[in-house]
Amino acid sequence: MITVALAEDCIEHQTLLKQYLNQNPNFKLAHIANNGIEMVQYCHSLHPIDLPNVIIADYQMNPMDGLQLTQYLTTTFNGLKVLALSSHDHLYPIENMFACGAMGFKNKFFLASLYQNKPIQKEWLQSFYDAITTVANGNYFIDENLRTENSSNGFSFKTHSPTLLQQQQNKFTQNIIYKLGITEREYQVFYLYCCGFCDTKISTTLFIAKKTIHNHLAHIQQKLNSNNSKDLVMQAVRYRIIPSARHEYFENSGGGGKI
């Protein structure tokens, strides 16, 4: 049986996805998170051997979107597999999710029955099941229609294989840690902080004391010659630790201001 955890901020989509997963005896829905932050906290609460086989992550969530969630999970939990869900069908989000470590990308068109007030087509539902199974088995998945539509834009299995992308992501993280002269734990605190986590959420997520978090951040600021919270986040954007498109979330979340 394949265990699945879902990160989705739309209640209607949660309800449908839960229904689809529960009606298939091959899957067990272990947890539903309303956003990326809740999923990170859930994964940290588990022993490594109890982690789900597949994390299904919505591309657009708030707070902590699918990009940030995928990048954090795949660099923190070795071997954790992520299947992205999105209503987008163009190359940009597909490339971004795979670059962050996702192993699958599934379009949300199979949820159209929610708005059409009619039963889901069997082939659409089977495609959803196939996506989960493929990713759980350690293989790469993308909808056939998305693969065809984006092949002319440079998308290919050779350049977007899960093994290659995971190696690139791990190498990128290790290079950042080495370049900045920070520890792996400091990197985790730095990443969550710049994603908008307050000290309480970082503490409960990483199971460390608030005083330890403050010490880590002080060391990071010293190593990066940073004078304030905003500059610290700008450094994260500069070194591509967090996507630049998500910088505005920190400005509105109050995460950094609470530390």
C-alpha positions as CSV (number, residue, x, y, z in Angstrom):
1,M,0.0,0.0,0.0
2,I,1.2,3.5,-0.9
3,T,0.9,6.1,1.9
4,V,0.2,9.6,0.7
5,A,0.1,13.0,2.4
6,L,-1.7,15.9,0.7
7,A,-0.8,19.6,0.9
8,E,-3.7,21.6,-0.6
9,D,-5.2,24.9,0.5
10,C,-8.5,24.5,-1.4
11,I,-11.1,22.8,0.9
12,E,-13.2,21.6,-2.1
13,H,-10.1,20.1,-3.8
14,Q,-9.2,18.5,-0.5
15,T,-12.6,16.8,-0.2
16,L,-12.4,15.4,-3.8
17,L,-8.8,14.2,-3.5
18,K,-9.6,12.6,-0.2
19,Q,-12.6,10.8,-1.8
20,Y,-10.6,9.6,-4.8
21,L,-7.7,8.3,-2.6
22,N,-10.0,6.6,-0.1
23,Q,-11.9,4.7,-2.7
24,N,-8.7,3.0,-4.0
25,P,-7.4,0.2,-1.8
26,N,-3.9,0.7,-3.1
27,F,-3.6,4.1,-1.3
28,K,-3.7,5.3,2.3
29,L,-4.2,9.0,2.9
30,A,-2.1,9.6,6.0
31,H,-2.4,13.3,6.4
32,I,-4.0,16.5,4.9
33,A,-2.2,19.8,5.3
34,N,-3.8,23.2,4.5
35,N,-0.5,24.7,3.3
36,G,3.3,24.0,3.0
37,I,4.0,25.0,6.6
38,E,1.7,22.4,8.0
39,M,3.2,19.7,5.8
40,V,6.7,20.6,6.9
41,Q,5.6,20.4,10.6
42,Y,3.9,17.1,9.9
43,C,7.0,15.5,8.3
44,H,9.3,16.7,11.1
45,S,6.9,15.1,13.6
46,L,7.5,11.6,12.1
47,H,10.3,9.2,12.4
48,P,12.1,8.9,9.0
49,I,10.8,5.4,8.5
50,D,7.2,6.6,8.9
51,L,7.3,9.3,6.3
52,P,4.7,9.0,3.5
53,N,5.7,7.4,0.3
54,V,4.5,10.4,-1.7
55,I,3.8,14.0,-0.8
56,I,1.2,15.5,-3.1
57,A,1.9,19.3,-3.2
58,D,-0.3,22.0,-4.7
59,Y,1.8,24.4,-6.7
60,Q,0.0,27.5,-5.4
61,M,-0.5,27.7,-1.6
62,N,-0.2,30.3,1.0
63,P,1.7,30.3,3.3
64,M,4.6,28.4,1.9
65,D,3.8,27.4,-1.7
66,G,4.6,24.2,-3.6
67,L,8.0,25.4,-4.8
68,Q,9.2,26.2,-1.3
69,L,7.7,23.1,0.2
70,T,9.2,20.8,-2.4
71,Q,12.7,22.4,-2.2
72,Y,12.7,22.1,1.6
73,L,11.4,18.5,1.8
74,T,13.7,17.1,-0.9
75,T,16.8,18.7,0.7
76,T,15.8,17.8,4.3
77,F,14.4,14.3,4.0
78,N,16.5,12.1,1.8
79,G,14.5,10.1,-0.7
80,L,11.1,11.8,0.0
81,K,9.1,11.9,-3.2
82,V,6.9,14.8,-4.3
83,L,4.1,14.9,-6.9
84,A,3.1,18.4,-7.9
85,L,-0.5,19.4,-8.6
86,S,-1.3,22.5,-10.6
87,S,-3.9,24.1,-12.8
88,H,-1.0,25.5,-14.9
89,D,0.0,23.7,-18.1
90,H,2.9,25.7,-19.4
91,L,6.6,25.1,-19.1
92,Y,7.6,27.6,-16.3
93,P,5.9,25.9,-13.3
94,I,6.8,22.4,-14.6
95,E,10.5,23.3,-14.8
96,N,10.4,25.1,-11.4
97,M,8.9,22.2,-9.6
98,F,11.3,19.6,-11.1
99,A,14.2,21.9,-10.4
100,C,13.1,22.0,-6.8
101,G,13.1,18.2,-6.6
102,A,9.6,17.1,-7.6
103,M,9.4,13.8,-9.4
104,G,6.0,14.2,-10.9
105,F,3.7,17.0,-12.3
106,K,0.0,16.4,-12.6
107,N,-2.5,18.8,-14.1
108,K,-5.6,19.5,-12.1
109,F,-7.9,19.1,-15.0
110,F,-9.2,15.8,-13.5
111,L,-10.9,17.9,-10.7
112,A,-13.1,19.6,-13.3
113,S,-16.0,17.5,-12.2
114,L,-16.2,19.7,-9.1
115,Y,-17.3,22.6,-11.2
116,Q,-19.2,20.6,-13.9
117,N,-21.5,18.9,-11.4
118,K,-20.9,15.4,-13.0
119,P,-18.9,12.3,-12.2
120,I,-15.2,12.3,-13.0
121,Q,-14.1,10.5,-16.1
122,K,-12.6,7.1,-15.4
123,E,-9.5,7.8,-17.5
124,W,-8.8,11.1,-15.7
125,L,-9.0,9.4,-12.3
126,Q,-6.8,6.5,-13.5
127,S,-4.2,9.1,-14.6
128,F,-4.2,10.5,-11.1
129,Y,-3.6,7.0,-9.6
130,D,-0.9,6.3,-12.2
131,A,0.9,9.5,-11.3
132,I,1.1,8.6,-7.6
133,T,2.1,5.0,-8.3
134,T,4.8,6.0,-10.8
135,V,6.3,8.6,-8.4
136,A,6.1,6.1,-5.4
137,N,8.1,3.6,-7.5
138,G,10.9,6.2,-8.0
139,N,10.0,7.0,-11.6
140,Y,9.3,10.3,-13.3
141,F,5.8,11.3,-14.2
142,I,4.3,14.1,-16.3
143,D,0.9,14.2,-18.0
144,E,1.1,13.0,-21.6
145,N,-0.6,16.2,-22.9
146,L,1.8,18.4,-20.9
147,R,4.7,16.5,-22.2
148,T,3.6,16.9,-25.8
149,E,2.6,20.6,-25.5
150,N,5.9,21.5,-23.9
151,S,8.3,19.3,-25.8
152,S,8.7,22.0,-28.4
153,N,9.7,24.5,-25.7
154,G,12.7,22.4,-24.6
155,F,11.2,20.0,-22.1
156,S,12.7,16.5,-22.2
157,F,13.1,13.4,-20.1
158,K,16.9,13.5,-20.5
159,T,17.3,17.0,-19.0
160,H,14.5,16.6,-16.4
161,S,15.1,13.1,-15.1
162,P,14.4,12.8,-11.3
163,T,17.9,11.4,-10.6
164,L,19.7,14.2,-12.4
165,L,17.5,16.9,-10.9
166,Q,17.9,15.5,-7.3
167,Q,21.6,15.4,-7.7
168,Q,21.6,19.0,-9.0
169,Q,19.4,20.1,-6.1
170,N,21.6,18.4,-3.5
171,K,24.8,19.8,-5.0
172,F,23.2,23.3,-5.1
173,T,22.3,23.1,-1.4
174,Q,25.8,21.8,-0.4
175,N,27.5,24.5,-2.4
176,I,25.4,27.2,-0.7
177,I,26.2,25.8,2.7
178,Y,29.9,25.7,1.8
179,K,29.9,29.1,0.2
180,L,28.1,30.9,3.1
181,G,30.1,29.0,5.7
182,I,26.9,27.9,7.6
183,T,26.0,24.5,9.0
184,E,23.1,22.3,7.7
185,R,21.0,23.2,10.7
186,E,21.7,26.9,10.2
187,Y,20.6,26.4,6.6
188,Q,17.3,24.8,7.7
189,V,16.6,27.7,10.1
190,F,17.6,30.3,7.5
191,Y,15.3,28.7,4.9
192,L,12.3,28.5,7.1
193,Y,12.8,32.0,8.5
194,C,13.0,33.4,5.0
195,C,9.8,31.5,4.1
196,G,8.0,33.5,6.8
197,F,8.2,31.1,9.7
198,C,8.1,32.8,13.1
199,D,10.4,31.5,15.9
200,T,7.5,29.5,17.4
201,K,6.9,27.7,14.2
202,I,10.5,27.0,13.5
203,S,10.9,25.7,17.1
204,T,7.9,23.3,16.8
205,T,9.0,22.2,13.2
206,L,12.7,21.5,13.9
207,F,12.2,20.6,17.6
208,I,14.7,23.1,18.9
209,A,14.5,25.9,21.5
210,K,13.7,29.5,20.5
211,K,17.0,30.5,22.1
212,T,18.8,28.1,19.8
213,I,17.0,29.6,16.8
214,H,18.0,33.1,17.8
215,N,21.6,32.0,18.1
216,H,21.5,30.4,14.7
217,L,20.1,33.5,13.1
218,A,22.7,35.7,14.9
219,H,25.5,33.5,13.5
220,I,24.0,33.6,10.0
221,Q,23.6,37.4,10.1
222,Q,27.3,37.7,11.2
223,K,28.5,35.3,8.5
224,L,26.5,37.2,5.8
225,N,27.3,40.7,7.2
226,S,23.6,41.3,7.4
227,N,22.2,44.1,9.5
228,N,18.4,43.4,9.6
229,S,15.7,40.9,8.7
230,K,14.9,42.3,5.3
231,D,18.5,42.2,4.2
232,L,18.8,38.6,5.4
233,V,15.9,37.7,3.1
234,M,17.4,39.6,0.2
235,Q,20.5,37.5,0.7
236,A,18.4,34.4,0.5
237,V,16.9,35.6,-2.8
238,R,20.4,36.6,-4.1
239,Y,21.7,33.1,-3.4
240,R,18.5,31.5,-4.8
241,I,17.8,29.9,-1.5
242,I,14.2,31.0,-1.9
243,P,12.5,31.9,-5.2
244,S,12.5,35.7,-5.8
245,A,8.8,35.5,-6.7
246,R,8.1,34.6,-3.0
247,H,10.1,37.4,-1.5
248,E,6.8,39.5,-1.1
249,Y,5.4,36.8,1.2
250,F,8.0,37.5,3.8
251,E,7.1,41.2,3.6
252,N,3.5,40.4,4.5
253,S,3.8,37.3,6.7
254,G,5.4,38.9,9.7
255,G,7.6,35.9,10.0
256,G,10.9,37.7,10.4
257,G,9.5,40.5,12.5
258,K,8.7,38.0,15.3
259,I,12.2,36.8,15.8
